[in-house]
Amino acid sequence: MRGRGNARSSRALAVSWRPATWHPRLDMGRLSRPRSSTSHRSLPHLFLFFLFVGPFNCLASYSRATELLYSLNEGLPAGVLIGSLAEDLRLVPRAAGRQDQLPQLPERTLAERSPPLSFSLASRGLSGQYVTLDNRSGELHTSDQEIDREALCLEGGGGGAWGGSISISSSPSSDSCLLLLDVLVLPQEYFRFVKVKIAIRDINDNAPQFPVSQISVWVPENAPVNTRLAIEHPAMDPDIGTNGVQTYRLLDYHRMFTLDVEENENGERTPYLIVMGLLDRETQDQYVSIIIAEDGGSPPLLGSATLTIGITDINDNCPLFADSQINVTVFGNATVGTPVAAVQAVDRDLGTNAQITYSYSQKVPQASKDLFHLDETTGVIKLFSKIGGSVLQTHKLTILANGPGCIPAVTTALVTIIKVIFRPPEIVPRYIANEVDGVVYLKELEPINTPIAFFTIRDPEGKYKVNCYLDGEGPFRLSPYKPYSNEYLLETTKLMDYELQQFYEIAVVAWNSEGFHVKKIIKVQLLDDNDNAPIFLQPLLELTIEENNAPNAFLTKLYATDADSGERGQVSYFLGPDAPSYFSLDSVTGILTVSTQLDREEKEKYRYTVRAVDSGKPPRESVATVALTVLDKNDNSPRFINKDFSFFVPENFPGYGEIGVISVTDADAGRNGWVALSVVNQSDIFVIDTGKGMLRAKVSLDREQQSSYTLWVEAVDGGEPALSSTAKITILLLDINDNPPLVLFPQSNMSYLLVLPSTLPGSPVTEVYAVDKDTGMNAVIAYSIIGRRGPRPESFRIDPKTGNITLEEALLQTDYGLHRLLVKVSDHGYPEPLHSTVMVNLFVNDTVSNESYIESLLRKEPEINIEEKEPQISIEPTHRKVESVSCVPTLVALSVISLGSITLVTGMGIYICLRRGKKHHREDENLEVQIPLKGKIDLHMRERKPVAISNI
């Protein structure tokens, strides 16, 4: 497997190679080089050799063809390494410093005749679109043209021949998709003809898609339970294998259906609709659901279409009459063709199953059939011939309603003929409103007093008074139209609403004083108007969805009703202008989905409008509000405010003192956002207050023991599963002045050093060396002499910075003897400096003749007046200017004084020794600090061993 870290994709890159055997060609250059003076005589033989070897050499070139196979994911960015031909063929250019697999040539010949390898495609073709080949290194990389497996092998897949530098190969019976390249390796002596196959691996970058958005399945209403119906137009997914379509499901099964998936020998999956309940078209003739196809990717991708399940009709209903008998009357003077009655049966089936024909029963006499004609299609009975005086007064007409495969329904029309001596009144209508075949059509919401028709009432005999009235219920009025007589106007009395009542039947009745009645039936049909807007069942839809949802996730199904009929009542759904673009609303089904993943941390609340619009002219609409709340999911780890925390704490910090606050946040909500802190390491020393995030130390911290601490703090949230993160905490202890300087040299107050009288002024005599465990100014040390004793101890001075003790003045004869300097070593600590003291003993003499005498002097407690003078390290050491004047008179005077002083001191010493006889030396604990320091003190500066110091 090969790959490089510069691939800008989370998809794994796998490259495998399969090199063939390499047969190196003969180096003809070696054979042609002369080796001796006899080579001219061998030219004919060499010519014959070439004639013989030439054809085999050509065949050897073909035998050196090599095949390499690589594989990689589709969709990788440019620059991803596919493979190195030089390495996989085990050919390494000379520049690499290797000679693997090269012909065995002498070193000089190899250096002269081994040019660098060159790699090139056999022809340009389409190679620049998908791969790039480095001519020098032989490395294959992906190009700027992204490799789309579906575009290459499903749409543009070809034969896969090795005809050019690059071609495409895909087999319908397999999942392989190959890019084929021919590569030439030069120069001639290393010639290779390499066939490179690049297998393109599929990734789940395509969602299933149905070929149509609306799928219809028809099921007969008498289909038994467990009936299986194949759903045409299955979803297609260009991906292969598990990335292809794996399963189907319905969004709503209506408790009547289920879904099954069958797989054929080719691996194609077909969804089947299974009937799970008894169907009845007359109860519900259609079921609408959403069919969802899901692939096997991770995460899976979805595709959907609207599935309409139509219930087809069967002839399971027969015609029925509403009334078993109707009674009608006919005047004897009625004209031929006058409608007498109309019968109507109802069949709940559809189409041919609901076709009804009307006929007379065989019981009806032929005379009645000849007098009254029955329309077999409409059921209207008309007067077929003139009524004579011998006609029966009553006719019983038995009428049959015939349906396909049904027993006829029966009703009876009892027709009574009224013999008329005088002609009855006449009613002559003149319609104002639109009238067709006796039906008047009015629009709903017509204004009050809308005229419908004029009626003229006449008496043919001219002898009788005729009255007129309106029979029937409805918002109508029949009133005389003045100033004319026998003229009546039919008009409306109030607004009519189609949604309340669509049809009215009224009659205009005229009767004279002789009791003759005439009735004119008026049928009024209201026409629907788009006077109702769609109404949402819920004006506010409160929805919830968990964040990180799958693409095209279902949210809800909107439903609005419209009381209007026809297309005026057909409702379409649309998103409002304030809805984000990643929400989708199916205009037909009202299914609301979200196409992208929602992130609660980015936005928790969505509120926008949706519209329901009917198809009227002009259209009417209503608006509802969608309030969507994104529920939290534990998808965010706790986040520290800083990646690294640094705290500066003074040493000797008290236990459980507050060091600092560790600030951490979690973008999740509720328990998912609750964070607990804990110390991963050093938990025996440090602890965190989870509630406040306060870091505390359980014990007091000493910088001299450990100057810094590195802690790792873990933050764990309360989600399931819990997420965590860590942060680095550095605690630096600030120094406080809690350590006095430690004098390392001299090692003891009993040490002494021999100083020769010939030592010149300004020469270094010895030093005081001390260290301080503190840091900074707390460790800056200053040296000073606070007490002196001896013949002339002021002859010595100490450097306040280095502690070097130098001779300031020339030593005189009177200066012989022991000089004791009490040196104070002080730091510059704050708020108060600390110090130590040490006694520096200098014995001025030419030699040390009696060490026991010197030691006895050291044991005596010196009487030194302490000078309270703080050392100033900023003061640079100064040297007295040695004057060139003669010092002889001064030396003589000082010698006299010195002899007297020596005599006095000797006497006092004898006196003190007698008093303290048996008292041994006392250790001056307050004046010295002894700490061994390896490698600092010179070997010649040892305790009690005098060393002569002189520059002579």
KAGI-V585561 format. One record per residue. N is the residue number from 1. RES is the residue in one small letter. SS is DSSP state (H for helix, E for strand, C for the rest). BURIAL is b if it has 16 or more other C-alpha atoms within 10 Angstrom, else e. D_FIRST is the distance of its C-alpha to the first C-alpha in Angstrom with 1 decimal. Layout:
{{N RES SS BURIAL D_FIRST} {N RES SS BURIAL D_FIRST}}
This chain:
{{1 m C e 0.0} {2 r C e 3.8} {3 g C e 6.9} {4 r C e 10.5} {5 g C e 13.2} {6 n C e 15.6} {7 a C b 14.6} {8 r C e 17.9} {9 s C e 16.9} {10 s C e 16.4} {11 r C e 14.2} {12 a C e 10.5} {13 l C b 8.3} {14 a C b 5.5} {15 v C b 5.0} {16 s C b 5.5} {17 w C b 8.4} {18 r C e 11.6} {19 p C e 14.0} {20 a C e 17.7} {21 t C e 20.3} {22 w C b 21.8} {23 h C b 25.6} {24 p C b 27.1} {25 r C b 30.2} {26 l C e 33.5} {27 d C e 34.6} {28 m H e 37.9} {29 g H e 38.8} {30 r H e 39.3} {31 l H e 41.6} {32 s H e 43.7} {33 r C e 44.5} {34 p C e 48.0} {35 r C e 48.4} {36 s C e 52.2} {37 s H e 55.4} {38 t H e 55.3} {39 s H e 52.2} {40 h H e 54.6} {41 r H e 56.1} {42 s H e 52.6} {43 l H e 51.8} {44 p H e 53.1} {45 h H e 51.0} {46 l H e 47.9} {47 f H e 48.7} {48 l H e 49.0} {49 f H e 45.6} {50 f H e 43.9} {51 l H e 45.6} {52 f H e 44.3} {53 v H e 40.7} {54 g H e 40.1} {55 p H e 39.4} {56 f H e 37.0} {57 n H e 35.2} {58 c H e 34.7} {59 l H e 33.3} {60 a H e 30.9} {61 s H b 29.4} {62 y H e 28.7} {63 s H e 27.2} {64 r C b 24.6} {65 a C b 23.0} {66 t E b 19.2} {67 e E b 17.0} {68 l E b 13.3} {69 l E b 11.6} {70 y E b 9.3} {71 s E b 9.4} {72 l E b 10.4} {73 n E b 13.2} {74 e C b 16.6} {75 g C b 18.7} {76 l C b 16.5} {77 p C b 18.6} {78 a C b 19.2} {79 g C b 17.2} {80 v C b 13.7} {81 l E b 11.4} {82 i E b 10.1} {83 g E b 9.4} {84 s E b 11.7} {85 l H b 13.9} {86 a H b 15.7} {87 e H e 12.9} {88 d H b 11.4} {89 l C b 15.1} {90 r C e 15.9} {91 l C b 18.6} {92 v C b 19.4} {93 p C b 22.4} {94 r H b 25.5} {95 a H e 25.3} {96 a H e 22.4} {97 g C e 24.9} {98 r C e 23.1} {99 q C b 24.5} {100 d C e 21.7} {101 q C e 22.4} {102 l C b 25.5} {103 p C b 28.8} {104 q C e 31.0} {105 l C e 33.5} {106 p C e 35.9} {107 e H e 34.9} {108 r H e 37.6} {109 t H e 36.6} {110 l H e 32.9} {111 a H e 33.8} {112 e H e 36.1} {113 r H e 34.2} {114 s C b 30.5} {115 p C e 30.0} {116 p C e 26.7} {117 l C b 24.2} {118 s E b 24.4} {119 f E b 22.1} {120 s E b 23.8} {121 l E b 23.8} {122 a C b 26.3} {123 s C e 28.3} {124 r C e 27.9} {125 g C e 28.3} {126 l C e 26.3} {127 s H b 23.4} {128 g H e 24.5} {129 q H e 24.3} {130 y H b 20.7} {131 v E b 18.7} {132 t E b 19.7} {133 l E b 19.2} {134 d C e 20.1} {135 n C e 22.6} {136 r C e 22.3} {137 s C b 18.7} {138 g C b 17.3} {139 e E b 14.8} {140 l E b 14.5} {141 h E b 15.1} {142 t E b 16.5} {143 s C b 20.3} {144 d C e 23.1} {145 q C e 23.5} {146 e C e 21.6} {147 i C b 19.9} {148 d C b 21.9} {149 r H b 20.8} {150 e H b 24.3} {151 a H e 26.1} {152 l H b 24.1} {153 c H b 24.1} {154 l H b 27.0} {155 e H e 29.4} {156 g C e 28.5} {157 g C b 26.6} {158 g C e 27.9} {159 g E e 28.2} {160 g C b 24.9} {161 a C e 26.6} {162 w C e 25.4} {163 g C e 28.4} {164 g C b 27.2} {165 s C b 24.6} {166 i E b 23.0} {167 s E b 23.9} {168 i E b 23.0} {169 s E b 22.7} {170 s E b 23.2} {171 s C e 24.8} {172 p C e 27.4} {173 s C e 26.8} {174 s C e 23.0} {175 d C b 20.8} {176 s C b 18.6} {177 c E b 19.0} {178 l E b 17.9} {179 l E b 18.5} {180 l E b 19.7} {181 l E b 20.1} {182 d E b 22.0} {183 v E b 21.3} {184 l E b 23.8} {185 v E b 23.2} {186 l E b 26.4} {187 p C e 28.7} {188 q H e 30.5} {189 e H b 30.1} {190 y H b 26.3} {191 f C b 26.4} {192 r E b 23.4} {193 f E b 23.5} {194 v E b 19.8} {195 k E b 19.2} {196 v E b 16.2} {197 k E b 15.4} {198 i E b 13.7} {199 a E b 13.7} {200 i E b 15.0} {201 r E b 14.4} {202 d C b 17.6} {203 i C b 18.5} {204 n C b 22.0} {205 d C b 23.7} {206 n C b 26.8} {207 a C b 29.7} {208 p C b 31.8} {209 q E b 34.8} {210 f C b 38.0} {211 p C e 39.5} {212 v C e 42.8} {213 s C e 43.9} {214 q E e 46.8} {215 i E b 46.6} {216 s E e 49.8} {217 v E b 50.5} {218 w E e 54.0} {219 v E b 55.2} {220 p E e 58.8} {221 e C b 60.7} {222 n C b 61.6} {223 a C b 58.0} {224 p C e 57.8} {225 v C e 55.5} {226 n C e 51.9} {227 t C e 52.2} {228 r E b 48.8} {229 l E b 48.3} {230 a E b 45.1} {231 i C b 44.2} {232 e C e 43.8} {233 h C e 41.3} {234 p C b 38.3} {235 a C b 35.7} {236 m E b 32.9} {237 d C b 29.4} {238 p C b 27.1} {239 d C b 24.1} {240 i C b 23.0} {241 g H e 22.5} {242 t H e 23.2} {243 n H b 23.3} {244 g C b 26.3} {245 v E b 29.9} {246 q E b 30.1} {247 t E b 33.7} {248 y E b 37.0} {249 r E b 39.7} {250 l E b 43.1} {251 l C e 44.2} {252 d C e 47.7} {253 y C b 48.7} {254 h C e 52.4} {255 r C e 52.9} {256 m C e 53.5} {257 f E b 50.1} {258 t E b 46.6} {259 l E b 43.4} {260 d E b 41.4} {261 v E e 38.2} {262 e E e 37.9} {263 e E e 34.8} {264 n C e 35.5} {265 e C e 33.7} {266 n C e 31.6} {267 g C e 30.3} {268 e C e 32.6} {269 r E b 34.4} {270 t E b 38.0} {271 p E b 40.0} {272 y E b 43.4} {273 l E b 46.4} {274 i E b 48.4} {275 v E b 52.1} {276 m C b 52.9} {277 g C b 56.5} {278 l C e 59.7} {279 l C b 59.9} {280 d C b 63.1} {281 r C b 63.1} {282 e C e 66.4} {283 t C e 65.0} {284 q C e 61.7} {285 d C e 60.6} {286 q E e 57.2} {287 y E b 54.2} {288 v E b 51.5} {289 s E b 48.1} {290 i E b 44.6} {291 i E b 41.9} {292 i E b 38.4} {293 a E b 35.2} {294 e E b 32.1} {295 d E b 28.5} {296 g C b 25.9} {297 g C b 23.8} {298 s C e 23.6} {299 p C e 26.0} {300 p C b 27.7} {301 l C b 29.4} {302 l E b 33.0} {303 g E b 35.4} {304 s E b 39.1} {305 a E b 42.2} {306 t E b 45.9} {307 l E b 47.0} {308 t E b 50.8} {309 i E b 52.2} {310 g E b 55.6} {311 i E b 58.3} {312 t E b 60.2} {313 d C b 63.9} {314 i C b 65.8} {315 n C b 69.5} {316 d C b 70.1} {317 n C b 72.9} {318 c C b 76.4} {319 p C b 78.9} {320 l E b 81.1} {321 f E b 84.2} {322 a C e 84.7} {323 d C e 88.5} {324 s C e 90.3} {325 q E b 93.4} {326 i E e 94.4} {327 n E e 98.0} {328 v E e 99.1} {329 t E e 102.4} {330 v E b 103.5} {331 f E b 106.7} {332 g C b 108.9} {333 n C b 109.0} {334 a C b 105.2} {335 t C e 104.1} {336 v C e 102.0} {337 g C e 98.3} {338 t C e 98.6} {339 p E b 95.6} {340 v E b 97.0} {341 a E b 93.9} {342 a E e 90.2} {343 v C b 88.1} {344 q C b 84.4} {345 a E b 82.0} {346 v E b 78.4} {347 d C b 75.4} {348 r C b 72.2} {349 d C b 70.0} {350 l C e 68.5} {351 g H e 69.1} {352 t H e 71.0} {353 n H b 71.0} {354 a H b 73.1} {355 q C b 75.6} {356 i C b 79.2} {357 t E b 82.3} {358 y E b 85.8} {359 s E b 88.8} {360 y E b 92.2} {361 s C e 92.8} {362 q C e 95.1} {363 k C e 97.6} {364 v C e 98.2} {365 p C e 101.5} {366 q H e 101.4} {367 a H e 103.9} {368 s H b 101.5} {369 k H e 98.7} {370 d H e 100.9} {371 l H b 101.9} {372 f E b 98.5} {373 h E b 95.4} {374 l E b 92.0} {375 d C e 88.9} {376 e C b 86.3} {377 t C e 83.4} {378 t C e 84.6} {379 g C b 87.2} {380 v E b 89.9} {381 i E b 93.5} {382 k E b 95.9} {383 l E b 99.6} {384 f C b 99.8} {385 s C e 103.5} {386 k C e 106.6} {387 i C b 108.0} {388 g C e 111.4} {389 g C e 114.2} {390 s C e 113.7} {391 v C e 110.0} {392 l C e 109.2} {393 q C e 108.9} {394 t E e 105.8} {395 h E b 102.7} {396 k E b 100.0} {397 l E b 96.8} {398 t E b 94.1} {399 i E b 90.8} {400 l E b 87.6} {401 a E b 84.0} {402 n E b 81.9} {403 g C b 78.1} {404 p C b 75.8} {405 g C e 76.0} {406 c C e 78.1} {407 i C e 81.6} {408 p C b 83.6} {409 a E b 84.4} {410 v E b 88.1} {411 t E b 90.2} {412 t E b 93.8} {413 a E b 95.5} {414 l E b 99.1} {415 v E b 100.9} {416 t E b 104.4} {417 i E b 106.6} {418 i E e 109.1} {419 k C b 112.1} {420 v C e 113.1} {421 i C e 116.6} {422 f C e 115.8} {423 r C e 112.6} {424 p C b 110.2} {425 p C b 109.0} {426 e E b 106.4} {427 i E b 103.2} {428 v E e 101.8} {429 p E b 98.4} {430 r E e 97.2} {431 y E b 93.5} {432 i C e 92.3} {433 a C b 88.7} {434 n E e 86.4} {435 e E b 87.6} {436 v E e 86.1} {437 d C e 87.7} {438 g C e 89.6} {439 v E b 86.6} {440 v E b 86.8} {441 y E b 83.4} {442 l E b 83.3} {443 k E e 80.4} {444 e C b 79.8} {445 l C b 80.9} {446 e C e 83.7} {447 p C e 86.4} {448 i C e 89.4} {449 n C e 92.4} {450 t C b 90.3} {451 p E b 92.7} {452 i E b 91.8} {453 a E b 94.8} {454 f E b 98.6} {455 f E b 100.7} {456 t E b 104.3} {457 i E b 106.5} {458 r E b 109.5} {459 d C b 112.4} {460 p C e 113.2} {461 e C e 116.7} {462 g C e 117.3} {463 k C e 119.4} {464 y C e 117.1} {465 k C e 115.2} {466 v E b 111.4} {467 n E e 109.2} {468 c E b 105.4} {469 y E e 102.7} {470 l E b 98.9} {471 d E b 97.6} {472 g C e 94.1} {473 e C e 91.8} {474 g C b 89.8} {475 p C e 89.9} {476 f E b 92.5} {477 r E b 96.2} {478 l E b 99.0} {479 s E b 101.9} {480 p E b 104.8} {481 y C e 104.3} {482 k C e 107.4} {483 p C e 109.7} {484 y C e 109.2} {485 s C e 110.5} {486 n C b 108.5} {487 e E b 105.3} {488 y E b 102.5} {489 l E b 99.1} {490 l E b 96.0} {491 e E b 93.6} {492 t E b 90.9} {493 t C b 91.8} {494 k C b 88.5} {495 l C e 84.8} {496 m C b 82.9} {497 d C b 79.4} {498 y C b 77.3} {499 e C e 75.1} {500 l C e 78.2} {501 q C e 80.0} {502 q C e 79.3} {503 f E b 82.4} {504 y E b 86.2} {505 e E e 89.0} {506 i E b 92.6} {507 a E b 95.9} {508 v E b 98.9} {509 v E b 102.0} {510 a E b 105.5} {511 w E b 108.7} {512 n E b 112.3} {513 s C e 115.4} {514 e C e 115.8} {515 g C e 112.6} {516 f C e 110.5} {517 h E b 106.8} {518 v E b 104.2} {519 k E b 100.5} {520 k E b 97.9} {521 i E e 94.3} {522 i E b 92.0} {523 k E b 88.2} {524 v E b 86.1} {525 q E b 82.4} {526 l E b 80.5} {527 l E e 77.7} {528 d C b 74.7} {529 d C b 73.9} {530 n C b 70.8} {531 d C b 72.5} {532 n C b 69.9} {533 a C b 66.6} {534 p C b 63.6} {535 i E b 63.6} {536 f E b 60.6} {537 l C e 60.9} {538 q C e 59.6} {539 p C e 60.2} {540 l E e 57.7} {541 l E b 54.4} {542 e E e 52.8} {543 l E e 49.2} {544 t E e 46.3} {545 i E b 42.6} {546 e E e 39.9} {547 e C b 37.6} {548 n C b 34.0} {549 n C b 35.3} {550 a C b 33.4} {551 p C b 33.8} {552 n C b 37.1} {553 a E b 38.5} {554 f E b 42.0} {555 l E b 44.7} {556 t E e 48.1} {557 k E e 50.2} {558 l C b 53.1} {559 y C b 56.4} {560 a E b 59.6} {561 t E b 62.8} {562 d C b 65.3} {563 a C b 68.8} {564 d C b 69.3} {565 s C b 69.0} {566 g H e 67.1} {567 e H e 64.7} {568 r H b 66.5} {569 g H b 65.0} {570 q C b 61.4} {571 v E b 59.3} {572 s E b 56.1} {573 y E b 53.9} {574 f E b 52.6} {575 l E b 51.0} {576 g C e 53.3} {577 p C e 52.7} {578 d C e 51.6} {579 a C b 48.7} {580 p C e 45.2} {581 s C e 43.2} {582 y C e 40.5} {583 f E e 43.2} {584 s E b 44.0} {585 l E b 47.1} {586 d C b 47.7} {587 s C b 51.1} {588 v C e 52.1} {589 t C b 50.9} {590 g C b 51.0} {591 i E b 47.6} {592 l E b 46.3} {593 t E b 42.6} {594 v E b 40.3} {595 s C b 37.3} {596 t C e 35.3} {597 q C e 34.6} {598 l C b 37.5} {599 d C b 37.3} {600 r C b 40.4} {601 e C b 39.9} {602 e C e 40.0} {603 k C e 43.0} {604 e C e 44.7} {605 k E e 47.6} {606 y E e 47.8} {607 r E e 51.2} {608 y E e 52.0} {609 t E b 54.3} {610 v E b 54.0} {611 r E b 56.6} {612 a E b 58.2} {613 v E b 60.0} {614 d E b 62.2} {615 s C b 62.8} {616 g C b 66.5} {617 k C e 68.2} {618 p C e 68.0} {619 p C e 65.1} {620 r C b 65.5} {621 e E b 62.7} {622 s E b 62.2} {623 v E b 59.7} {624 a E b 57.9} {625 t E b 55.8} {626 v E b 52.4} {627 a E e 51.7} {628 l E b 48.0} {629 t E b 47.0} {630 v E b 43.3} {631 l E b 42.9} {632 d C b 40.9} {633 k C b 37.6} {634 n C b 36.1} {635 d C b 33.3} {636 n C b 34.1} {637 s C b 33.7} {638 p C b 36.7} {639 r E b 36.7} {640 f E b 38.5} {641 i C e 40.8} {642 n C e 39.3} {643 k C e 36.0} {644 d E e 38.1} {645 f E b 41.7} {646 s E e 44.1} {647 f E b 47.5} {648 f E e 50.3} {649 v E b 52.6} {650 p E b 55.7} {651 e C b 55.7} {652 n C b 58.0} {653 f E b 56.8} {654 p C e 58.5} {655 g C e 56.6} {656 y C b 55.4} {657 g E e 56.0} {658 e E e 54.1} {659 i E b 51.4} {660 g E b 49.9} {661 v E e 48.5} {662 i C b 44.8} {663 s C e 44.4} {664 v E b 41.8} {665 t E b 41.6} {666 d C b 39.8} {667 a C b 39.8} {668 d C b 40.2} {669 a C b 43.6} {670 g H e 45.6} {671 r H e 44.1} {672 n H b 40.6} {673 g H b 41.9} {674 w C b 43.6} {675 v E b 42.1} {676 a E b 42.7} {677 l E b 42.1} {678 s E b 41.7} {679 v E b 41.2} {680 v C e 38.0} {681 n C e 39.2} {682 q C e 42.8} {683 s C e 44.1} {684 d C e 47.0} {685 i C e 48.2} {686 f E b 47.3} {687 v E b 47.6} {688 i E b 47.1} {689 d E e 49.6} {690 t C e 47.4} {691 g C e 50.1} {692 k C e 50.7} {693 g C b 47.5} {694 m E b 49.7} {695 l E b 48.3} {696 r E b 50.9} {697 a E b 51.2} {698 k C b 52.7} {699 v C e 54.3} {700 s C e 55.9} {701 l E b 53.6} {702 d C b 54.6} {703 r C b 53.0} {704 e C b 54.1} {705 q C e 52.1} {706 q C e 49.0} {707 s C e 48.8} {708 s E b 45.8} {709 y E e 43.7} {710 t E e 40.2} {711 l E b 39.8} {712 w E b 37.0} {713 v E b 38.5} {714 e E b 36.8} {715 a E b 38.0} {716 v E b 37.5} {717 d E b 38.8} {718 g C b 40.6} {719 g C b 38.3} {720 e C e 36.8} {721 p C e 34.2} {722 a C e 35.1} {723 l C b 33.1} {724 s E b 33.4} {725 s E e 32.9} {726 t E b 33.9} {727 a E b 35.9} {728 k E e 36.8} {729 i E b 40.5} {730 t E b 42.1} {731 i E b 45.7} {732 l E b 47.6} {733 l E b 51.1} {734 l E b 53.8} {735 d C b 56.3} {736 i C b 59.9} {737 n C b 62.6} {738 d C b 62.9} {739 n C b 63.0} {740 p C b 66.0} {741 p C b 65.4} {742 l E b 65.2} {743 v E b 67.3} {744 l E b 65.7} {745 f E b 68.4} {746 p C b 71.2} {747 q C b 70.2} {748 s C b 73.7} {749 n C b 76.9} {750 m C b 78.6} {751 s C b 76.7} {752 y E b 78.7} {753 l E b 78.4} {754 l E b 81.0} {755 v E b 81.8} {756 l C b 83.9} {757 p C b 86.9} {758 s C b 85.9} {759 t C b 82.7} {760 l C b 82.8} {761 p C b 82.5} {762 g C b 78.9} {763 s C e 77.3} {764 p E b 74.7} {765 v E b 76.2} {766 t E b 73.4} {767 e E b 71.0} {768 v C b 70.2} {769 y E b 66.5} {770 a E b 65.1} {771 v E b 61.8} {772 d C b 61.0} {773 k C e 58.1} {774 d C b 58.1} {775 t C b 56.3} {776 g H e 57.4} {777 m H e 61.2} {778 n H b 61.6} {779 a H b 60.6} {780 v C b 62.7} {781 i E b 65.5} {782 a E b 69.0} {783 y E b 71.6} {784 s E b 75.4} {785 i E b 78.5} {786 i E b 80.5} {787 g E b 83.1} {788 r E b 84.9} {789 r E b 87.4} {790 g C b 88.9} {791 p C b 91.3} {792 r C b 89.6} {793 p H b 86.1} {794 e H b 85.8} {795 s H e 85.1} {796 f E b 81.5} {797 r E b 79.0} {798 i E b 75.4} {799 d C b 72.6} {800 p C b 71.4} {801 k C b 67.8} {802 t C e 67.2} {803 g C b 69.9} {804 n E b 71.2} {805 i E b 75.0} {806 t E b 77.0} {807 l E b 80.7} {808 e C b 82.5} {809 e C b 85.9} {810 a C e 87.3} {811 l C b 88.5} {812 l C b 92.2} {813 q H b 94.2} {814 t H b 94.8} {815 d H b 91.0} {816 y C b 90.7} {817 g E b 89.5} {818 l E b 86.8} {819 h E b 85.2} {820 r E b 83.3} {821 l E b 80.9} {822 l E b 79.5} {823 v E b 76.2} {824 k E b 74.5} {825 v E b 70.7} {826 s E b 69.7} {827 d E b 66.5} {828 h C b 66.3} {829 g C b 65.0} {830 y C e 65.7} {831 p C e 67.8} {832 e C e 69.6} {833 p C b 68.9} {834 l C b 69.0} {835 h E b 70.5} {836 s E b 71.4} {837 t E b 74.3} {838 v E b 74.7} {839 m E b 77.8} {840 v E b 77.6} {841 n E b 80.3} {842 l E b 81.4} {843 f E b 84.1} {844 v E b 85.9} {845 n C b 87.6} {846 d C e 87.5} {847 t C e 86.2} {848 v C b 85.7} {849 s C e 88.6} {850 n C e 88.8} {851 e H e 85.5} {852 s H e 87.3} {853 y H e 89.5} {854 i H b 86.6} {855 e H e 84.9} {856 s H e 88.2} {857 l H b 88.1} {858 l H b 84.6} {859 r H b 85.6} {860 k C b 88.2} {861 e C e 87.3} {862 p C e 87.4} {863 e C e 89.5} {864 i C e 87.2} {865 n C e 87.8} {866 i C e 84.4} {867 e C e 83.9} {868 e C e 81.9} {869 k C e 80.1} {870 e C e 76.4} {871 p C b 74.3} {872 q C b 73.0} {873 i C b 69.9} {874 s C e 70.2} {875 i C e 73.4} {876 e C e 72.8} {877 p C e 74.7} {878 t C e 78.0} {879 h C e 80.1} {880 r C e 83.8} {881 k C e 85.3} {882 v C e 87.2} {883 e C e 90.6} {884 s C e 92.3} {885 v C e 95.8} {886 s C e 97.4} {887 c C e 96.7} {888 v H e 99.5} {889 p H e 101.9} {890 t H e 99.2} {891 l H e 97.9} {892 v H e 101.4} {893 a H e 101.9} {894 l H b 98.6} {895 s H e 99.4} {896 v H e 102.6} {897 i H e 100.9} {898 s H b 98.1} {899 l H e 100.6} {900 g H e 102.3} {901 s H e 99.1} {902 i H b 98.0} {903 t H e 101.3} {904 l H e 101.0} {905 v H e 97.4} {906 t H e 98.3} {907 g H e 101.1} {908 m H e 99.0} {909 g H e 96.3} {910 i H e 98.9} {911 y H e 100.1} {912 i H e 96.7} {913 c H e 95.8} {914 l H e 99.0} {915 r H e 98.2} {916 r H e 94.7} {917 g C e 95.5} {918 k C e 93.1} {919 k C e 90.5} {920 h C e 87.2} {921 h C e 84.7} {922 r C e 83.2} {923 e C e 79.5} {924 d C b 79.1} {925 e C e 76.3} {926 n C e 76.8} {927 l C e 76.4} {928 e C b 73.4} {929 v C b 69.8} {930 q C e 68.2} {931 i C e 64.4} {932 p C e 63.0} {933 l C e 60.8} {934 k C e 59.1} {935 g C e 59.0} {936 k C e 61.1} {937 i C e 64.7} {938 d C e 65.9} {939 l C e 67.2} {940 h C e 70.7} {941 m C b 71.2} {942 r C b 71.8} {943 e C e 74.2} {944 r C e 77.8} {945 k C e 77.2} {946 p C b 79.0} {947 v C b 77.6} {948 a C b 79.8} {949 i C b 78.7} {950 s C e 80.3} {951 n C e 79.4} {952 i C e 82.2}}
